[in-house]
Amino acid sequence: KEHLIHLNDILNRLNYANFRLNVTKCQIARTSIDYLGHHIEHRSIRPNADNIRALLETQQPTSAKEAFRFVKAAEYYRKFI
């Protein structure tokens, strides 16, 4: 119930500011969502499975620059392990 009150308040403020939403892109009352490479659920944020798969299927680096790029990507995802 409280969620609906907040939602109504936000939609009223957007309407007052003449802000228009693209209805085909709006998703309301979802229990999970994929956003900016992450899967977000109640009390849980995980990296998108496609991003992890791409990292695991990366070919072995052949230059220092490629190795550095791989290490930085792995370092970013380390916090989710």
PDB file of N, CA, C and O in Angstrom:
ATOM      1  N   LYS A   1       0.826  -1.197   0.000  1.00  0.00           N
ATOM      2  CA  LYS A   1       0.000   0.000   0.000  1.00  0.00           C
ATOM      3  C   LYS A   1       0.867   1.256   0.000  1.00  0.00           C
ATOM      4  O   LYS A   1       0.610   2.196  -0.751  1.00  0.00           O
ATOM      5  N   GLU A   2       1.896   1.263   0.849  1.00  0.00           N
ATOM      6  CA  GLU A   2       2.792   2.416   0.920  1.00  0.00           C
ATOM      7  C   GLU A   2       3.509   2.632  -0.419  1.00  0.00           C
ATOM      8  O   GLU A   2       3.726   3.767  -0.842  1.00  0.00           O
ATOM      9  N   HIS A   3       3.871   1.529  -1.075  1.00  0.00           N
ATOM     10  CA  HIS A   3       4.520   1.608  -2.387  1.00  0.00           C
ATOM     11  C   HIS A   3       3.618   2.325  -3.394  1.00  0.00           C
ATOM     12  O   HIS A   3       4.091   3.152  -4.174  1.00  0.00           O
ATOM     13  N   LEU A   4       2.334   2.014  -3.379  1.00  0.00           N
ATOM     14  CA  LEU A   4       1.399   2.650  -4.312  1.00  0.00           C
ATOM     15  C   LEU A   4       1.254   4.147  -4.030  1.00  0.00           C
ATOM     16  O   LEU A   4       1.086   4.941  -4.955  1.00  0.00           O
ATOM     17  N   ILE A   5       1.318   4.525  -2.773  1.00  0.00           N
ATOM     18  CA  ILE A   5       1.251   5.946  -2.419  1.00  0.00           C
ATOM     19  C   ILE A   5       2.470   6.680  -2.974  1.00  0.00           C
ATOM     20  O   ILE A   5       2.344   7.760  -3.551  1.00  0.00           O
ATOM     21  N   HIS A   6       3.666   6.077  -2.793  1.00  0.00           N
ATOM     22  CA  HIS A   6       4.886   6.689  -3.330  1.00  0.00           C
ATOM     23  C   HIS A   6       4.843   6.759  -4.852  1.00  0.00           C
ATOM     24  O   HIS A   6       5.221   7.770  -5.444  1.00  0.00           O
ATOM     25  N   LEU A   7       4.388   5.700  -5.472  1.00  0.00           N
ATOM     26  CA  LEU A   7       4.290   5.665  -6.928  1.00  0.00           C
ATOM     27  C   LEU A   7       3.348   6.755  -7.434  1.00  0.00           C
ATOM     28  O   LEU A   7       3.664   7.455  -8.396  1.00  0.00           O
ATOM     29  N   ASN A   8       2.212   6.896  -6.800  1.00  0.00           N
ATOM     30  CA  ASN A   8       1.250   7.929  -7.180  1.00  0.00           C
ATOM     31  C   ASN A   8       1.855   9.326  -7.016  1.00  0.00           C
ATOM     32  O   ASN A   8       1.654  10.195  -7.864  1.00  0.00           O
ATOM     33  N   ASP A   9       2.585   9.535  -5.939  1.00  0.00           N
ATOM     34  CA  ASP A   9       3.235  10.823  -5.696  1.00  0.00           C
ATOM     35  C   ASP A   9       4.259  11.129  -6.796  1.00  0.00           C
ATOM     36  O   ASP A   9       4.301  12.246  -7.312  1.00  0.00           O
ATOM     37  N   ILE A  10       5.068  10.156  -7.146  1.00  0.00           N
ATOM     38  CA  ILE A  10       6.077  10.348  -8.195  1.00  0.00           C
ATOM     39  C   ILE A  10       5.422  10.647  -9.533  1.00  0.00           C
ATOM     40  O   ILE A  10       5.844  11.562 -10.241  1.00  0.00           O
ATOM     41  N   LEU A  11       4.401   9.887  -9.884  1.00  0.00           N
ATOM     42  CA  LEU A  11       3.724  10.111 -11.163  1.00  0.00           C
ATOM     43  C   LEU A  11       3.054  11.481 -11.209  1.00  0.00           C
ATOM     44  O   LEU A  11       3.055  12.132 -12.254  1.00  0.00           O
ATOM     45  N   ASN A  12       2.487  11.922 -10.099  1.00  0.00           N
ATOM     46  CA  ASN A  12       1.892  13.262 -10.043  1.00  0.00           C
ATOM     47  C   ASN A  12       2.945  14.351 -10.230  1.00  0.00           C
ATOM     48  O   ASN A  12       2.707  15.336 -10.928  1.00  0.00           O
ATOM     49  N   ARG A  13       4.105  14.175  -9.607  1.00  0.00           N
ATOM     50  CA  ARG A  13       5.179  15.163  -9.746  1.00  0.00           C
ATOM     51  C   ARG A  13       5.708  15.203 -11.178  1.00  0.00           C
ATOM     52  O   ARG A  13       5.986  16.277 -11.711  1.00  0.00           O
ATOM     53  N   LEU A  14       5.845  14.043 -11.792  1.00  0.00           N
ATOM     54  CA  LEU A  14       6.283  14.005 -13.192  1.00  0.00           C
ATOM     55  C   LEU A  14       5.268  14.699 -14.093  1.00  0.00           C
ATOM     56  O   LEU A  14       5.641  15.454 -14.991  1.00  0.00           O
ATOM     57  N   ASN A  15       4.001  14.446 -13.854  1.00  0.00           N
ATOM     58  CA  ASN A  15       2.941  15.076 -14.639  1.00  0.00           C
ATOM     59  C   ASN A  15       2.954  16.596 -14.445  1.00  0.00           C
ATOM     60  O   ASN A  15       2.803  17.345 -15.410  1.00  0.00           O
ATOM     61  N   TYR A  16       3.132  17.045 -13.221  1.00  0.00           N
ATOM     62  CA  TYR A  16       3.174  18.475 -12.921  1.00  0.00           C
ATOM     63  C   TYR A  16       4.334  19.158 -13.657  1.00  0.00           C
ATOM     64  O   TYR A  16       4.218  20.311 -14.072  1.00  0.00           O
ATOM     65  N   ALA A  17       5.450  18.439 -13.813  1.00  0.00           N
ATOM     66  CA  ALA A  17       6.627  18.984 -14.498  1.00  0.00           C
ATOM     67  C   ALA A  17       6.552  18.784 -16.012  1.00  0.00           C
ATOM     68  O   ALA A  17       7.524  19.041 -16.723  1.00  0.00           O
ATOM     69  N   ASN A  18       5.397  18.326 -16.507  1.00  0.00           N
ATOM     70  CA  ASN A  18       5.203  18.044 -17.939  1.00  0.00           C
ATOM     71  C   ASN A  18       6.200  17.014 -18.468  1.00  0.00           C
ATOM     72  O   ASN A  18       6.608  17.069 -19.628  1.00  0.00           O
ATOM     73  N   PHE A  19       6.579  16.093 -17.618  1.00  0.00           N
ATOM     74  CA  PHE A  19       7.488  15.019 -17.998  1.00  0.00           C
ATOM     75  C   PHE A  19       6.657  13.882 -18.568  1.00  0.00           C
ATOM     76  O   PHE A  19       5.677  13.459 -17.956  1.00  0.00           O
ATOM     77  N   ARG A  20       7.035  13.394 -19.715  1.00  0.00           N
ATOM     78  CA  ARG A  20       6.281  12.323 -20.368  1.00  0.00           C
ATOM     79  C   ARG A  20       7.078  11.023 -20.334  1.00  0.00           C
ATOM     80  O   ARG A  20       8.258  10.990 -20.683  1.00  0.00           O
ATOM     81  N   LEU A  21       6.421   9.973 -19.916  1.00  0.00           N
ATOM     82  CA  LEU A  21       7.034   8.649 -19.875  1.00  0.00           C
ATOM     83  C   LEU A  21       6.671   7.874 -21.128  1.00  0.00           C
ATOM     84  O   LEU A  21       5.569   8.011 -21.660  1.00  0.00           O
ATOM     85  N   ASN A  22       7.606   7.059 -21.593  1.00  0.00           N
ATOM     86  CA  ASN A  22       7.338   6.162 -22.704  1.00  0.00           C
ATOM     87  C   ASN A  22       6.721   4.894 -22.105  1.00  0.00           C
ATOM     88  O   ASN A  22       7.426   4.086 -21.501  1.00  0.00           O
ATOM     89  N   VAL A  23       5.433   4.726 -22.269  1.00  0.00           N
ATOM     90  CA  VAL A  23       4.692   3.636 -21.624  1.00  0.00           C
ATOM     91  C   VAL A  23       5.244   2.271 -22.019  1.00  0.00           C
ATOM     92  O   VAL A  23       5.242   1.349 -21.203  1.00  0.00           O
ATOM     93  N   THR A  24       5.713   2.128 -23.247  1.00  0.00           N
ATOM     94  CA  THR A  24       6.224   0.823 -23.686  1.00  0.00           C
ATOM     95  C   THR A  24       7.531   0.460 -22.984  1.00  0.00           C
ATOM     96  O   THR A  24       7.912  -0.710 -22.956  1.00  0.00           O
ATOM     97  N   LYS A  25       8.218   1.447 -22.421  1.00  0.00           N
ATOM     98  CA  LYS A  25       9.477   1.183 -21.723  1.00  0.00           C
ATOM     99  C   LYS A  25       9.328   1.158 -20.204  1.00  0.00           C
ATOM    100  O   LYS A  25      10.286   0.829 -19.503  1.00  0.00           O
ATOM    101  N   CYS A  26       8.162   1.494 -19.684  1.00  0.00           N
ATOM    102  CA  CYS A  26       7.939   1.546 -18.241  1.00  0.00           C
ATOM    103  C   CYS A  26       7.580   0.167 -17.696  1.00  0.00           C
ATOM    104  O   CYS A  26       6.805  -0.577 -18.297  1.00  0.00           O
ATOM    105  N   GLN A  27       8.156  -0.148 -16.554  1.00  0.00           N
ATOM    106  CA  GLN A  27       7.838  -1.392 -15.862  1.00  0.00           C
ATOM    107  C   GLN A  27       7.590  -1.047 -14.396  1.00  0.00           C
ATOM    108  O   GLN A  27       8.470  -0.530 -13.708  1.00  0.00           O
ATOM    109  N   ILE A  28       6.397  -1.338 -13.940  1.00  0.00           N
ATOM    110  CA  ILE A  28       6.010  -0.981 -12.575  1.00  0.00           C
ATOM    111  C   ILE A  28       5.653  -2.250 -11.808  1.00  0.00           C
ATOM    112  O   ILE A  28       5.094  -3.192 -12.370  1.00  0.00           O
ATOM    113  N   ALA A  29       5.984  -2.261 -10.518  1.00  0.00           N
ATOM    114  CA  ALA A  29       5.677  -3.375  -9.611  1.00  0.00           C
ATOM    115  C   ALA A  29       6.408  -4.645 -10.006  1.00  0.00           C
ATOM    116  O   ALA A  29       5.829  -5.731  -9.984  1.00  0.00           O
ATOM    117  N   ARG A  30       7.665  -4.518 -10.365  1.00  0.00           N
ATOM    118  CA  ARG A  30       8.490  -5.673 -10.692  1.00  0.00           C
ATOM    119  C   ARG A  30       9.195  -6.157  -9.428  1.00  0.00           C
ATOM    120  O   ARG A  30       9.489  -5.361  -8.536  1.00  0.00           O
ATOM    121  N   THR A  31       9.463  -7.445  -9.351  1.00  0.00           N
ATOM    122  CA  THR A  31      10.210  -7.974  -8.214  1.00  0.00           C
ATOM    123  C   THR A  31      11.697  -8.063  -8.517  1.00  0.00           C
ATOM    124  O   THR A  31      12.510  -8.210  -7.605  1.00  0.00           O
ATOM    125  N   SER A  32      12.060  -7.974  -9.804  1.00  0.00           N
ATOM    126  CA  SER A  32      13.462  -7.960 -10.194  1.00  0.00           C
ATOM    127  C   SER A  32      13.590  -7.219 -11.521  1.00  0.00           C
ATOM    128  O   SER A  32      12.626  -7.063 -12.270  1.00  0.00           O
ATOM    129  N   ILE A  33      14.825  -6.767 -11.785  1.00  0.00           N
ATOM    130  CA  ILE A  33      15.061  -6.017 -13.014  1.00  0.00           C
ATOM    131  C   ILE A  33      16.528  -6.151 -13.407  1.00  0.00           C
ATOM    132  O   ILE A  33      17.401  -6.262 -12.545  1.00  0.00           O
ATOM    133  N   ASP A  34      16.793  -6.139 -14.701  1.00  0.00           N
ATOM    134  CA  ASP A  34      18.154  -6.072 -15.209  1.00  0.00           C
ATOM    135  C   ASP A  34      18.428  -4.621 -15.556  1.00  0.00           C
ATOM    136  O   ASP A  34      17.695  -4.014 -16.337  1.00  0.00           O
ATOM    137  N   TYR A  35      19.494  -4.060 -14.973  1.00  0.00           N
ATOM    138  CA  TYR A  35      19.776  -2.640 -15.162  1.00  0.00           C
ATOM    139  C   TYR A  35      21.282  -2.406 -15.157  1.00  0.00           C
ATOM    140  O   TYR A  35      21.975  -2.772 -14.207  1.00  0.00           O
ATOM    141  N   LEU A  36      21.772  -1.800 -16.214  1.00  0.00           N
ATOM    142  CA  LEU A  36      23.184  -1.442 -16.341  1.00  0.00           C
ATOM    143  C   LEU A  36      24.117  -2.605 -16.014  1.00  0.00           C
ATOM    144  O   LEU A  36      25.085  -2.444 -15.271  1.00  0.00           O
ATOM    145  N   GLY A  37      23.820  -3.770 -16.570  1.00  0.00           N
ATOM    146  CA  GLY A  37      24.693  -4.927 -16.402  1.00  0.00           C
ATOM    147  C   GLY A  37      24.558  -5.653 -15.083  1.00  0.00           C
ATOM    148  O   GLY A  37      25.402  -6.482 -14.746  1.00  0.00           O
ATOM    149  N   HIS A  38      23.513  -5.358 -14.330  1.00  0.00           N
ATOM    150  CA  HIS A  38      23.294  -6.019 -13.042  1.00  0.00           C
ATOM    151  C   HIS A  38      21.865  -6.535 -12.964  1.00  0.00           C
ATOM    152  O   HIS A  38      20.948  -5.961 -13.551  1.00  0.00           O
ATOM    153  N   HIS A  39      21.692  -7.622 -12.235  1.00  0.00           N
ATOM    154  CA  HIS A  39      20.367  -8.168 -11.959  1.00  0.00           C
ATOM    155  C   HIS A  39      20.031  -7.762 -10.526  1.00  0.00           C
ATOM    156  O   HIS A  39      20.715  -8.161  -9.584  1.00  0.00           O
ATOM    157  N   ILE A  40      18.982  -6.973 -10.370  1.00  0.00           N
ATOM    158  CA  ILE A  40      18.627  -6.406  -9.068  1.00  0.00           C
ATOM    159  C   ILE A  40      17.324  -7.023  -8.591  1.00  0.00           C
ATOM    160  O   ILE A  40      16.309  -6.994  -9.287  1.00  0.00           O
ATOM    161  N   GLU A  41      17.374  -7.588  -7.375  1.00  0.00           N
ATOM    162  CA  GLU A  41      16.199  -8.154  -6.715  1.00  0.00           C
ATOM    163  C   GLU A  41      16.159  -7.593  -5.297  1.00  0.00           C
ATOM    164  O   GLU A  41      17.036  -6.832  -4.888  1.00  0.00           O
ATOM    165  N   HIS A  42      15.141  -7.978  -4.572  1.00  0.00           N
ATOM    166  CA  HIS A  42      15.019  -7.552  -3.179  1.00  0.00           C
ATOM    167  C   HIS A  42      16.254  -8.004  -2.407  1.00  0.00           C
ATOM    168  O   HIS A  42      16.512  -9.201  -2.289  1.00  0.00           O
ATOM    169  N   ARG A  43      17.008  -7.056  -1.886  1.00  0.00           N
ATOM    170  CA  ARG A  43      18.207  -7.312  -1.083  1.00  0.00           C
ATOM    171  C   ARG A  43      19.295  -8.075  -1.823  1.00  0.00           C
ATOM    172  O   ARG A  43      20.101  -8.756  -1.189  1.00  0.00           O
ATOM    173  N   SER A  44      19.340  -7.979  -3.134  1.00  0.00           N
ATOM    174  CA  SER A  44      20.338  -8.719  -3.894  1.00  0.00           C
ATOM    175  C   SER A  44      20.688  -7.979  -5.180  1.00  0.00           C
ATOM    176  O   SER A  44      19.806  -7.603  -5.952  1.00  0.00           O
ATOM    177  N   ILE A  45      21.974  -7.777  -5.400  1.00  0.00           N
ATOM    178  CA  ILE A  45      22.470  -7.237  -6.662  1.00  0.00           C
ATOM    179  C   ILE A  45      23.564  -8.181  -7.138  1.00  0.00           C
ATOM    180  O   ILE A  45      24.548  -8.426  -6.441  1.00  0.00           O
ATOM    181  N   ARG A  46      23.366  -8.707  -8.348  1.00  0.00           N
ATOM    182  CA  ARG A  46      24.340  -9.629  -8.940  1.00  0.00           C
ATOM    183  C   ARG A  46      24.708  -9.119 -10.325  1.00  0.00           C
ATOM    184  O   ARG A  46      23.918  -8.425 -10.966  1.00  0.00           O
ATOM    185  N   PRO A  47      25.898  -9.459 -10.783  1.00  0.00           N
ATOM    186  CA  PRO A  47      26.234  -9.095 -12.159  1.00  0.00           C
ATOM    187  C   PRO A  47      25.374  -9.895 -13.128  1.00  0.00           C
ATOM    188  O   PRO A  47      24.981 -11.025 -12.837  1.00  0.00           O
ATOM    189  N   ASN A  48      25.089  -9.312 -14.262  1.00  0.00           N
ATOM    190  CA  ASN A  48      24.319  -9.984 -15.301  1.00  0.00           C
ATOM    191  C   ASN A  48      25.074 -11.233 -15.753  1.00  0.00           C
ATOM    192  O   ASN A  48      26.284 -11.180 -15.969  1.00  0.00           O
ATOM    193  N   ALA A  49      24.376 -12.338 -15.894  1.00  0.00           N
ATOM    194  CA  ALA A  49      24.994 -13.616 -16.260  1.00  0.00           C
ATOM    195  C   ALA A  49      25.723 -13.534 -17.598  1.00  0.00           C
ATOM    196  O   ALA A  49      26.751 -14.190 -17.773  1.00  0.00           O
ATOM    197  N   ASP A  50      25.222 -12.753 -18.537  1.00  0.00           N
ATOM    198  CA  ASP A  50      25.884 -12.615 -19.835  1.00  0.00           C
ATOM    199  C   ASP A  50      27.257 -11.967 -19.691  1.00  0.00           C
ATOM    200  O   ASP A  50      28.193 -12.335 -20.401  1.00  0.00           O
ATOM    201  N   ASN A  51      27.384 -11.016 -18.789  1.00  0.00           N
ATOM    202  CA  ASN A  51      28.678 -10.365 -18.571  1.00  0.00           C
ATOM    203  C   ASN A  51      29.685 -11.328 -17.956  1.00  0.00           C
ATOM    204  O   ASN A  51      30.858 -11.319 -18.328  1.00  0.00           O
ATOM    205  N   ILE A  52      29.240 -12.151 -17.025  1.00  0.00           N
ATOM    206  CA  ILE A  52      30.122 -13.141 -16.408  1.00  0.00           C
ATOM    207  C   ILE A  52      30.550 -14.175 -17.442  1.00  0.00           C
ATOM    208  O   ILE A  52      31.721 -14.548 -17.512  1.00  0.00           O
ATOM    209  N   ARG A  53      29.601 -14.631 -18.237  1.00  0.00           N
ATOM    210  CA  ARG A  53      29.904 -15.614 -19.280  1.00  0.00           C
ATOM    211  C   ARG A  53      30.946 -15.057 -20.255  1.00  0.00           C
ATOM    212  O   ARG A  53      31.879 -15.763 -20.637  1.00  0.00           O
ATOM    213  N   ALA A  54      30.789 -13.806 -20.651  1.00  0.00           N
ATOM    214  CA  ALA A  54      31.743 -13.183 -21.571  1.00  0.00           C
ATOM    215  C   ALA A  54      33.135 -13.121 -20.949  1.00  0.00           C
ATOM    216  O   ALA A  54      34.129 -13.333 -21.643  1.00  0.00           O
ATOM    217  N   LEU A  55      33.217 -12.837 -19.668  1.00  0.00           N
ATOM    218  CA  LEU A  55      34.511 -12.785 -18.992  1.00  0.00           C
ATOM    219  C   LEU A  55      35.142 -14.168 -18.928  1.00  0.00           C
ATOM    220  O   LEU A  55      36.347 -14.310 -19.138  1.00  0.00           O
ATOM    221  N   LEU A  56      34.342 -15.186 -18.640  1.00  0.00           N
ATOM    222  CA  LEU A  56      34.861 -16.549 -18.554  1.00  0.00           C
ATOM    223  C   LEU A  56      35.294 -17.099 -19.909  1.00  0.00           C
ATOM    224  O   LEU A  56      36.201 -17.928 -19.984  1.00  0.00           O
ATOM    225  N   GLU A  57      34.652 -16.644 -20.970  1.00  0.00           N
ATOM    226  CA  GLU A  57      34.964 -17.142 -22.311  1.00  0.00           C
ATOM    227  C   GLU A  57      36.000 -16.287 -23.037  1.00  0.00           C
ATOM    228  O   GLU A  57      36.263 -16.503 -24.220  1.00  0.00           O
ATOM    229  N   THR A  58      36.580 -15.330 -22.343  1.00  0.00           N
ATOM    230  CA  THR A  58      37.598 -14.474 -22.945  1.00  0.00           C
ATOM    231  C   THR A  58      38.826 -15.301 -23.298  1.00  0.00           C
ATOM    232  O   THR A  58      39.259 -16.163 -22.532  1.00  0.00           O
ATOM    233  N   GLN A  59      39.378 -15.019 -24.476  1.00  0.00           N
ATOM    234  CA  GLN A  59      40.591 -15.723 -24.887  1.00  0.00           C
ATOM    235  C   GLN A  59      41.765 -15.266 -24.032  1.00  0.00           C
ATOM    236  O   GLN A  59      41.749 -14.185 -23.443  1.00  0.00           O
ATOM    237  N   GLN A  60      42.775 -16.113 -23.983  1.00  0.00           N
ATOM    238  CA  GLN A  60      43.951 -15.793 -23.188  1.00  0.00           C
ATOM    239  C   GLN A  60      44.603 -14.525 -23.735  1.00  0.00           C
ATOM    240  O   GLN A  60      44.799 -14.403 -24.945  1.00  0.00           O
ATOM    241  N   PRO A  61      44.938 -13.588 -22.863  1.00  0.00           N
ATOM    242  CA  PRO A  61      45.543 -12.332 -23.325  1.00  0.00           C
ATOM    243  C   PRO A  61      46.881 -12.578 -24.025  1.00  0.00           C
ATOM    244  O   PRO A  61      47.656 -13.447 -23.625  1.00  0.00           O
ATOM    245  N   THR A  62      47.135 -11.801 -25.072  1.00  0.00           N
ATOM    246  CA  THR A  62      48.395 -11.938 -25.817  1.00  0.00           C
ATOM    247  C   THR A  62      49.273 -10.703 -25.672  1.00  0.00           C
ATOM    248  O   THR A  62      50.386 -10.670 -26.197  1.00  0.00           O
ATOM    249  N   SER A  63      48.789  -9.697 -24.972  1.00  0.00           N
ATOM    250  CA  SER A  63      49.594  -8.492 -24.749  1.00  0.00           C
ATOM    251  C   SER A  63      49.369  -8.007 -23.322  1.00  0.00           C
ATOM    252  O   SER A  63      48.424  -8.413 -22.645  1.00  0.00           O
ATOM    253  N   ALA A  64      50.248  -7.144 -22.897  1.00  0.00           N
ATOM    254  CA  ALA A  64      50.124  -6.591 -21.546  1.00  0.00           C
ATOM    255  C   ALA A  64      48.834  -5.781 -21.412  1.00  0.00           C
ATOM    256  O   ALA A  64      48.192  -5.797 -20.362  1.00  0.00           O
ATOM    257  N   LYS A  65      48.465  -5.083 -22.466  1.00  0.00           N
ATOM    258  CA  LYS A  65      47.246  -4.273 -22.435  1.00  0.00           C
ATOM    259  C   LYS A  65      46.007  -5.152 -22.275  1.00  0.00           C
ATOM    260  O   LYS A  65      45.107  -4.819 -21.505  1.00  0.00           O
ATOM    261  N   GLU A  66      45.956  -6.274 -23.000  1.00  0.00           N
ATOM    262  CA  GLU A  66      44.826  -7.203 -22.881  1.00  0.00           C
ATOM    263  C   GLU A  66      44.796  -7.842 -21.499  1.00  0.00           C
ATOM    264  O   GLU A  66      43.727  -8.011 -20.914  1.00  0.00           O
ATOM    265  N   ALA A  67      45.971  -8.200 -20.974  1.00  0.00           N
ATOM    266  CA  ALA A  67      46.043  -8.797 -19.638  1.00  0.00           C
ATOM    267  C   ALA A  67      45.557  -7.804 -18.586  1.00  0.00           C
ATOM    268  O   ALA A  67      44.824  -8.170 -17.667  1.00  0.00           O
ATOM    269  N   PHE A  68      45.970  -6.550 -18.727  1.00  0.00           N
ATOM    270  CA  PHE A  68      45.542  -5.511 -17.790  1.00  0.00           C
ATOM    271  C   PHE A  68      44.029  -5.346 -17.834  1.00  0.00           C
ATOM    272  O   PHE A  68      43.383  -5.233 -16.793  1.00  0.00           O
ATOM    273  N   ARG A  69      43.466  -5.331 -19.032  1.00  0.00           N
ATOM    274  CA  ARG A  69      42.013  -5.180 -19.203  1.00  0.00           C
ATOM    275  C   ARG A  69      41.272  -6.344 -18.533  1.00  0.00           C
ATOM    276  O   ARG A  69      40.257  -6.134 -17.869  1.00  0.00           O
ATOM    277  N   PHE A  70      41.782  -7.575 -18.707  1.00  0.00           N
ATOM    278  CA  PHE A  70      41.146  -8.748 -18.098  1.00  0.00           C
ATOM    279  C   PHE A  70      41.217  -8.666 -16.571  1.00  0.00           C
ATOM    280  O   PHE A  70      40.228  -8.920 -15.883  1.00  0.00           O
ATOM    281  N   VAL A  71      42.382  -8.311 -16.054  1.00  0.00           N
ATOM    282  CA  VAL A  71      42.551  -8.229 -14.598  1.00  0.00           C
ATOM    283  C   VAL A  71      41.609  -7.186 -14.008  1.00  0.00           C
ATOM    284  O   VAL A  71      41.016  -7.416 -12.954  1.00  0.00           O
ATOM    285  N   LYS A  72      41.466  -6.050 -14.670  1.00  0.00           N
ATOM    286  CA  LYS A  72      40.563  -5.010 -14.171  1.00  0.00           C
ATOM    287  C   LYS A  72      39.105  -5.480 -14.189  1.00  0.00           C
ATOM    288  O   LYS A  72      38.353  -5.201 -13.256  1.00  0.00           O
ATOM    289  N   ALA A  73      38.706  -6.191 -15.245  1.00  0.00           N
ATOM    290  CA  ALA A  73      37.336  -6.711 -15.309  1.00  0.00           C
ATOM    291  C   ALA A  73      37.107  -7.734 -14.198  1.00  0.00           C
ATOM    292  O   ALA A  73      36.078  -7.704 -13.524  1.00  0.00           O
ATOM    293  N   ALA A  74      38.069  -8.641 -14.010  1.00  0.00           N
ATOM    294  CA  ALA A  74      37.946  -9.652 -12.955  1.00  0.00           C
ATOM    295  C   ALA A  74      37.932  -8.991 -11.579  1.00  0.00           C
ATOM    296  O   ALA A  74      37.208  -9.424 -10.683  1.00  0.00           O
ATOM    297  N   GLU A  75      38.723  -7.959 -11.421  1.00  0.00           N
ATOM    298  CA  GLU A  75      38.770  -7.234 -10.154  1.00  0.00           C
ATOM    299  C   GLU A  75      37.419  -6.592  -9.827  1.00  0.00           C
ATOM    300  O   GLU A  75      36.994  -6.577  -8.672  1.00  0.00           O
ATOM    301  N   TYR A  76      36.759  -6.070 -10.841  1.00  0.00           N
ATOM    302  CA  TYR A  76      35.445  -5.461 -10.636  1.00  0.00           C
ATOM    303  C   TYR A  76      34.442  -6.500 -10.138  1.00  0.00           C
ATOM    304  O   TYR A  76      33.677  -6.228  -9.212  1.00  0.00           O
ATOM    305  N   TYR A  77      34.440  -7.687 -10.744  1.00  0.00           N
ATOM    306  CA  TYR A  77      33.461  -8.711 -10.382  1.00  0.00           C
ATOM    307  C   TYR A  77      33.831  -9.456  -9.106  1.00  0.00           C
ATOM    308  O   TYR A  77      33.018 -10.220  -8.586  1.00  0.00           O
ATOM    309  N   ARG A  78      35.037  -9.250  -8.591  1.00  0.00           N
ATOM    310  CA  ARG A  78      35.482  -9.931  -7.371  1.00  0.00           C
ATOM    311  C   ARG A  78      34.556  -9.648  -6.196  1.00  0.00           C
ATOM    312  O   ARG A  78      34.341 -10.519  -5.353  1.00  0.00           O
ATOM    313  N   LYS A  79      34.008  -8.444  -6.133  1.00  0.00           N
ATOM    314  CA  LYS A  79      33.146  -8.090  -4.995  1.00  0.00           C
ATOM    315  C   LYS A  79      31.845  -8.882  -4.968  1.00  0.00           C
ATOM    316  O   LYS A  79      31.141  -8.875  -3.959  1.00  0.00           O
ATOM    317  N   PHE A  80      31.515  -9.567  -6.064  1.00  0.00           N
ATOM    318  CA  PHE A  80      30.286 -10.359  -6.117  1.00  0.00           C
ATOM    319  C   PHE A  80      30.526 -11.833  -5.774  1.00  0.00           C
ATOM    320  O   PHE A  80      29.583 -12.622  -5.716  1.00  0.00           O
ATOM    321  N   ILE A  81      31.777 -12.192  -5.552  1.00  0.00           N
ATOM    322  CA  ILE A  81      32.096 -13.604  -5.268  1.00  0.00           C
ATOM    323  C   ILE A  81      31.915 -13.874  -3.788  1.00  0.00           C
ATOM    324  O   ILE A  81      32.131 -14.998  -3.334  1.00  0.00           O
TER     325      ILE A  81
END
